[in-house]
Amino acid sequence: MRVAFRVDSSNKIGSGHLMRCITLADTLHKNGVECIFISRPLPGNLIAFLETQYKVISLSATRLDSESTLNDQFSYKSWLGVDFFDDAAETHEVLSSLNIDWLVVDHYALDSRWECLIKPNIQFLMVIDDLANRTHDCDLLLDQNLNRKTEDYLGLVPSDAALLIGPKFSLLRPEFSKYRAFSLSRRLKPEFQRVVISFGGIDRDNFTGKVLEVLNECVLNANICITVVMGMGAPWHREVENLASRMKFKTKVYTYVQDMAGLMAESDLAIGAAGGTAWERCCLGLPSIILVTAENQRSGAIALNEIGAAFLIDELNCLKEIFNDEFLSGSIYLFLKKMSKVASRITDGKGAHKVAKKIFANHE
């Protein structure tokens, strides 16, 4: 079987869409599937990183200003860098010579108009979506959001399309399920010494630096250790490192972590975005304080907060209110234990295997 992925990464898009596609590709590849990526070299892309793992076919460079607006219904249209019809034509030309069985599309700027132009060159089409705000001409759709329901896609996909809905299908790297038992066991007696901060691979608005500045004003135990994880293309990396060196708490900054699951499993609390990393934290039962850094995260963040799987804050200064003397003197341990228990029920980290199994079943 041969599977192609149409996905982009950039300063605007971030790295999350690409990383979850890589996770699915890794699972398929281990089962003998040849995987190929089709990507456009947008500003801040991670194509060079991707090429160390898979064959990548690069589309032409963007022909639109990154802030341009087309006469289109989507707020994410500028993410594509070109008109959707031009992207479809170029992707169609690439696919015509590849003999693809499945095409996996993970892009907020694409919908059924693009997909119907592509389908003649493939057998099956899978869409990874989080928004449920546009139509798709697909055979399989994955939406891993906690608050999503099958009915949300009624009328948006063909009646015979298979739907994989909810975080049990979240595309997490296998090391997260590997560390799950260890991580959950150490949270039976919570500690509060290690805090990990991560706002994705790009963090273009520098939430990382802003969180560090606020934490430096909080009254925390002197033995607190803060670990910051940033992506290779993070534009604020140097500024964050300079700030970390001035923190009154021990603070380390990592630009690339090979064993992120292990690092998170050893952490007592996470502070980060409410995006795809939320499912990694849930798998490990890692309590977290989350912020909405992109509008598409909001509904999922609210759902996590409502069930007690994460603590959503609207502004960074809320951290000062959270880390007060009364909370740190004892309440925090009950807080961490309860949140860990709820979060761990959301996903077991084996979503990629479940999705791959569905792909294989449809192909037979």
LUMMIKOL-226943 format. One record per atom (N, C-alpha, C): x, y, z. Coordinates in steps of 0.02 Angstrom, whole numbers, plus 50000, padded with zeros to 5 digits. Example, Ala and Ser with C-alpha at 12.3 -4.5 7.8 and 13.67 -1.06 7.14 Angstrom:
<sites>
506604971650390/506154977550390/506604983550390/506424988850354/506844994750357/506455000250394/
</sites>
This chain:
<sites>
500424994050000/500005000050000/500445006250000/500205011449967/500565017849965/500095023449987/500315027350036/499915032650065/500285039250058/499935044350035/500215051150030/499875055650081/500255060450105/499995065350154/500065072350124/499515075950121/499535082950100/499455087250163/500015089950186/500025093750248/500575098950244/500465104650276/500965110050277/501155111750348/501725115050354/501955117950417/502225124850401/502165129550448/502405136250436/502375140250501/502635146250499/502585150650558/501855151750577/501415152050528/500715153350541/500345146950561/500475141450526/500125135150539/500385131750602/501045132450614/501355128750668/501595121950644/501755117650692/502025111050675/501555105250692/501005106750727/500575101450752/500255097050699/500025099950644/499715096050590/500225091150560/500825093650548/501345089450520/501535083850568/501605085350632/501835080350680/501325074750688/500685076450687/500205070950695/500165066750631/500295069750574/500335065750512/500945061150513/501495063650539/502095059450545/501955053550591/501585054750644/501425049350691/501015043850656/500515045950617/500125040950579/500555037550527/500975041350493/501425038350443/501895033250474/502155034750533/502595029950567/502235023450582/501625023950604/501235017950620/501095013850557/500915017250503/500795013850439/501435010750412/501975014550416/502625012150390/502855005750425/502735005350490/502924999350528/502524993250506/501974994550471/501564989150445/501644988250370/502204990750344/502384989450274/502114994350223/501844999950246/501555004850200/502095009950179/502115011550115/502555016750091/502205023550099/502535028250132/502225034750146/502615040350112/502255044850081/502545050550044/502185056850067/502565062250076/502265068550097/502295073650040/501755077350034/501705082749985/501595089150025/502055093850018/502035099750061/502285105950024/502015111650043/502225117950011/502725121550056/503275124050028/503795127350068/503595134350091/503145134650139/502925140950167/503445143650216/503425150050231/503905152950279/503885149350346/504475147050370/504505143450433/504325136150428/504345133250368/504155126250359/504675121550390/504465115250399/504895110050428/505045104450378/505065106350315/505185101350262/505865098050270/506375101850288/507045098850297/507035093550351/506685094850405/506615089950459/506225083850434/505705084950397/505285079550370/505685075050323/506125078050284/506505074350235/506995069450266/507155070250330/507585065450364/507225058950379/506555058950369/506155053050386/505775050150327/505535054450282/505115052150227/505275055750162/505065052650108/505115056050044/504625061850043/504865067650023/504445073650021/504445076549951/503855077849925/503795081349861/503565088449877/503995093249862/503835100249878/503455103449820/502925106749837/502555110649788/502915117249777/502685121249730/503015127649717/502945132349776/503375137249779/503345142149833/502705146149829/502515149049886/501895152849889/501895158649839/501305159849811/501235165249763/500775170749789/500585170049853/500155175049884/500495177849945/500375184149960/500615186950022/500295183150079/500675181750132/500425177650187/499805180650221/499715187150214/499135190250245/498585191750195/498665189450132/498175191050081/497505187750097/496985190650074/496325187750084/495995186750017/495745180750005/495405179249943/494645179549955/494285179849901/493555179849907/493335172749922/493385170849985/493295163950006/492965163850074/492665158150092/492285157850154/492705156150214/493335154050205/493725151550262/494175156850292/494225156850357/494685161250391/495405158650386/495495152450366/496155149450362/496435149350290/496115152850244/496305152450174/497025154550161/497275159450199/497955161850186/498485156650207/498275151550245/498745146350265/499015142450204/498635142350151/498815138250093/499355141450051/499385148150050/499895151650012/499735152649939/499235148949914/499005149749845/498245148749845/497935150049789/497225148549781/497125140949784/496565138749815/496455131549823/496445127949756/496195131149704/496155127949638/496855126749610/497305131549620/498005130649598/498345125149637/498205124949703/498495119649744/498245112849721/497595112349706/497315106049683/497625103849617/497725108549572/498015106949507/498725104249515/499115107549558/499805105449568/499845098749604/499415097949654/499405091549691/499165085949645/498675087349604/498405082549555/498965080049510/499385084649487/499935082849442/500435078249478/500565079749541/501025075449580/500735068549588/500105068249607/499785061749621/499695057449559/499655060549501/499515056849440/500065051749424/500645052649451/501205048049437/501395043749496/501005043949551/501215040549612/500835034049626/500255032949594/499855027049607/499695026349681/499355031349708/499205031649780/498565027749796/498595024049851/497995020649876/497585025249920/497915028549968/497585033150014/497935039950011/497545045250013/497815051950024/497525054450090/497975056550134/497775059450199/497875066950194/497345070750207/497365078050202/497265081050271/497735085250292/497685088550357/497825095950346/497295099650329/497395106750311/496735110550319/496725115650361/496115119450373/495885123550312/496335124550264/496165128650206/495855124650149/495785118050159/495535113750105/494865110750124/494445109750072/493785106850083/493585102550024/492945101150017/492695096649965/492845099249895/492885105749885/493035108449819/493725106149795/494195106249840/494885103849825/494875096249819/494545092949865/494555085649868/494245082449807/493705085249780/493385082249722/493835082749660/494285087549658/494755088149603/495325083049609/495445080749669/496005076149682/495795068849677/495185067249694/494965060249702/495075055749641/495045058349579/495155053749522/495835050249522/496325053049559/496995050049559/497135045549619/496635044349661/496735040249720/496145035549730/496235030449771/495685025949786/495275028449845/495625030649897/495275032849958/495575039349983/495155043350015/495385049750042/495175050350116/495665052050157/495545053150229/495675060350245/495235063250286/495325070150309/495425070150385/495915074050407/496005075350478/495765082450490/495265083250532/494955089750542/494855090950617/494765097150636/494615098950705/494035103850709/493795106150652/493355111950651/492625110450638/492475105350597/491785103750578/491425109850552/491755113550508/491465119750483/491425120150407/491565114450373/491555114550300/491435107450274/491235106850211/491085100350182/491725096750161/491695090150162/492265085950140/492005080350096/492355079050041/492205073349998/492705067950014/492585064250068/493075059550093/492765052750108/493195047850117/492975041150136/493035039950211/493495043750243/493635042950314/493815049750342/493535051450400/493695057750432/493865056650506/494395059850527/494615059550597/494565066450628/494215066850684/494185072950725/494295070650797/494865072450826/495045069750891/494845074250950/494415079050938/494215083650991/493765080451043/493845082451104/493465079651160/492725081151155/492555087151134/491855089251134/491505087851067/491835084551021/491545083350956/491055077450958/490525078050917/490035072650910/489965070850837/489755064750824/489655062350756/489155066850719/488645069150755/488135073350724/488415079950697/488995082150723/489285088450701/489475088250627/489565082150601/489765081450531/489185079350486/488585079350514/487995077750475/487905082850419/487905080550358/487835084950300/488495087850276/489035086650313/489695089250293/490125084050258/489945077750265/490315072250233/489815067650199/490035063550151/489585058750119/489265054150171/488675051850158/488305047750206/488655041150221/489075038750174/489425032450186/490135033450211/490335039550228/491005040850254/491055038250325/491625035150341/491745032750409/492015038550451/491775039050513/491985044350558/492335041550619/492915044250634/493285042550695/493285048850738/492885048850790/492765054950829/492985054050901/493365058950925/493555059050996/494285057751009/494535059551068/495245058951084/495505051751091/495055046951092/495305040051093/495655038351027/495535042450976/495865041650911/496435046650902/496625050250954/497145055350948/497805052150925/498135055550880/498745052850849/499355054550891/499495050150939/500065051150984/500625046250967/501235048550973/501815044250961/501815038451011/502065032650992/502015026651035/502345027251103/502835031851110/503165032451175/502685034951230/502145038151210/501675040551261/501295034751293/501065030051254/500755024151284/501265019951321/501885020151298/502425016451331/502545019051402/502535025651410/502665028751476/502045029351519/501475027651492/500845028851526/500815025751597/500965019351602/500915015951667/501385019051718/502005020451698/502485023551743/502245030451766/502005034351718/501795041151733/501195041151781/500715036751770/500125036551813/500295034051883/500755029351888/500935026651953/501265031751998/501685036051969/502035040952011/501575046752032/500975047052003/500515052352022/500025050252077/500095044052101/499685041852157/499865045752220/500495047852224/500725052252278/501035058452245/500635063352228/500875069052189/501425073052223/501855075752182/502365080452204/502285086852163/502605092152187/502605098352148/503305101252148/503715098452104/504405100752098/504595102252026/504295098651979/504505099251909/503925101851866/504045107551835/503545110651791/503815110851720/503415108451672/503625108751603/503185113751566/503495117951526/503145123051487/503255121751413/502705121151376/502765119951305/502165122751269/502295127051220/501765130151181/501835128551107/502025122351093/502075120051024/502745121750992/502795119750929/503435120350895/503615127450875/503125131750865/503255138450840/503165143750894/502595143750927/502435148750979/502595155750955/502265157650901/502425164050868/502255170150910/501805169350960/501625175051003/502005175051069/502495170551074/502935170251133/502565169451199/502095164951201/501765163351264/502265160451314/502765156951289/503265154051333/503615159451375/503855164651341/504185169951377/503725173551425/503105174551405/502625178051448/502475174051510/502425167451503/502305163151561/502905163451609/503505163151582/504105163551625/504125170151664/503955175551631/503955181951665/503475182151724/502885179251714/502395179051768/502615174351824/502865168551806/503105163751856/503655166651899/504065170851869/504625173851906/504375178751959/503745180651953/503445185052003/503035181252055/502955174752044/502565170552090/502995168352149/502665166852204/503005164252263/502975156652260/503495153552233/503525146352228/504105143752271/504085137252284/504635134252322/505295135052285/505815136152322/506475137452292/506735131452254/506475125452270/506725119352236/506345117752172/505905122152151/505535121052088/506015121052029/505935116251984/506335115951922/505865116851863/506025121451819/505615122951761/505975120651698/505625116751658/505905114451594/505485117451537/505815120851492/505485123951435/505665120051372/505155118251333/505265114551270/505005118851213/505435120151165/505255124051106/505425120251043/505115122250988/505255119150924/505885121950893/506145118350843/506755120450809/506675127050773/506055128550752/505945134650715/505635140150757/505645139550823/505335144550866/505685151250859/505325156550839/505635162950826/505875166550889/505615164750948/505785168151010/506295164351053/506625159551022/507065155151060/507605158951098/507945163551066/508495167251098/508235171451156/507675174751146/507395178951200/507195174651260/506915168751247/506715164251301/507325161751339/507855160051304/508465157851337/508755163351381/508755169451358/509005175051398/508585175951460/507925175351453/507485175951510/507585170251560/507675164151534/507785158351577/508395159251621/508915162251593/509535163251631/509455168151689/508915172151687/508795177151740/508255174951789/507975169051778/507435166651822/507705165151892/507295166251942/507495164752011/507415157352028/507085153751982/507025146451989/507465143151936/507705137251950/508115133551902/507705132251839/507945134851782/507565134451720/508015132351663/507815127051627/508195124551570/507755125151507/508075126851452/507715127551389/507985122351340/507535118451311/507725113451261/507385115251195/507775115451142/507495116851076/507235110551043/507515104951060/507285098751030/507365093251082/506835089751096/506835084351145/506645077851111/507095073051111/506955066651079/506475062451120/506515063151186/506095059051231/505605063551267/505155066651230/504665071251260/504205067551308/504015061551291/503565057751334/503885056351402/504525054651400/504885053351463/504935059651505/505085065151473/505135071551508/504465073351541/503925072451503/503265074051530/503065069351586/503245062951578/503085058051630/503415059651696/504005062851693/504385064651753/504155071351781/503735074951745/503515081551767/502895081051811/502795086151853/502235086151899/501655090551875/501815095451834/501315100051808/501555102751741/501085103551695/501245106451630/500865113051622/501185117751589/500855123951570/500955124551494/500405125151458/500485125251385/499845126851348/499885125951284/499315127351240/498795121851243/498195123451221/497645118651223/497575114951156/498125113851121/498115110451057/498215102951064/498535100051013/498635092751012/499025089951070/499465094051099/499865091751157/499415090051216/498815092751217/498355091251272/498225083751278/498205080351221/498065073051223/498675069251247/499265071851234/499865068751261/499865069151337/499675074951364/499655075851436/499125071151467/498555070651433/498025066351459/498245059051461/498565056851409/498805049851407/499255048351466/499665053151486/500135052251541/499835054251608/499215056751607/498915059151669/499265065151698/499585069051655/499975074851677/499505080851688/499415083151749/498995089051761/499255095051723/498795099251700/499025104851659/498605111151669/498945116751661/498625123251657/498685125251584/498115126651552/498125127851480/497875134851462/498125137251406/497905143551377/497695142351306/497215146151283/497005145851213/497465150451174/497875147651130/498335151551090/498105152351018/497575148751000/497265149250933/496525147850941/496115151250903/495395150750913/495125143750905/495435139750862/495185132950851/495285128350912/495665130750961/495785126851022/495245128051075/494845133351066/494425135651121/493915130551145/493535127651100/493005123051121/493295116951156/493855114351131/494185108651163/494445110451232/494725116451238/494995118751302/494435119451354/493875122051333/493305122851378/493055115951401/493035111251354/492805104451371/493285101151422/493935101951413/494415099151460/494335102251529/494225108751530/494145112351593/493505110251629/492975109251591/492325107751621/492325100951657/492695096151630/492705089551662/493285088851711/493695094051717/494235093851766/494865090451742/494935089551676/495535086251648/496105091251637/495955097651641/496455102951635/496155109251667/496585114051682/496355120351712/496475125951662/495925128651635/495965133851584/495995140751615/496485144751594/496525151651617/496455156351558/496135161951570/496005166751517/496585171551506/496965172851559/497525177351554/498095175051599/498695176951582/499285174351617/499325176451690/499065182151706/499085184451775/498695179951822/498265175651794/497905170851835/498385166051871/498975165151843/499465160851875/499645163351944/499665169851952/499825172652018/499275171052068/498655170952045/498095169352088/498095161852106/498295157752057/498315150452069/498845148752120/499445151252109/499995149552153/500035154052214/499505153852254/499505157652316/499735153252374/499845156252432/500125152652489/499685146852511/499025147952512/498565142752535/498575136752488/498595138152424/498605132852373/499245128752378/499815132152384/500455128752385/500585125052450/500225126852502/500345123652567/500025116752573/499585115052526/499285108452532/498765106852479/498385111852459/497845110752411/498095108252344/498705110052327/498965108352261/499015100852251/499145097052303/499235089852295/498575086352279/498035088652311/497375085952295/497175088052224/497335094252207/497205097052140/497545092752086/498175091252096/498555087452047/498305080352042/498135077252098/497915070352097/497235069552062/496775074052078/496105073652047/496145074951972/496535079851952/496595081451881/496915075751842/497425072751871/497775067151838/497295061351826/496885059851875/496415054251870/495915055351814/495635061451810/495145063051758/495475063051689/496045066251684/496385066851619/496575059951591/496795055451633/497035048951610/496485044751578/495855046351592/495295042451564/495145044351491/495435049851468/495245052551402/495545048651344/496165046751350/496485042851295/497035038451323/497115032651292/497635028051313/498265028651270/498265033351222/498855034551181/498925029951121/498425025751108/498485020851054/498035022650994/497875029050989/497445031250935/497715030050865/498365030850856/498665029850790/498555022650766/498595017850811/498485010850792/497755009750772/497295013150807/496585012450792/496425015450724/496735021150709/496625024350644/496925020050588/497535017650599/497855013450548/497445007150535/497175004250587/496754998250580/496154999650536/495865005650544/495285007450503/495485008450429/496075011350419/496325012350350/496425005550316/496725000950352/496844994250324/496174990650311/495694991450355/495044988150347/494684990750285/494724997350274/494395000250215/494734998250151/495384996850155/495774995350095/495654988150072/495464983850119/495384976750102/494774975550057/
</sites>
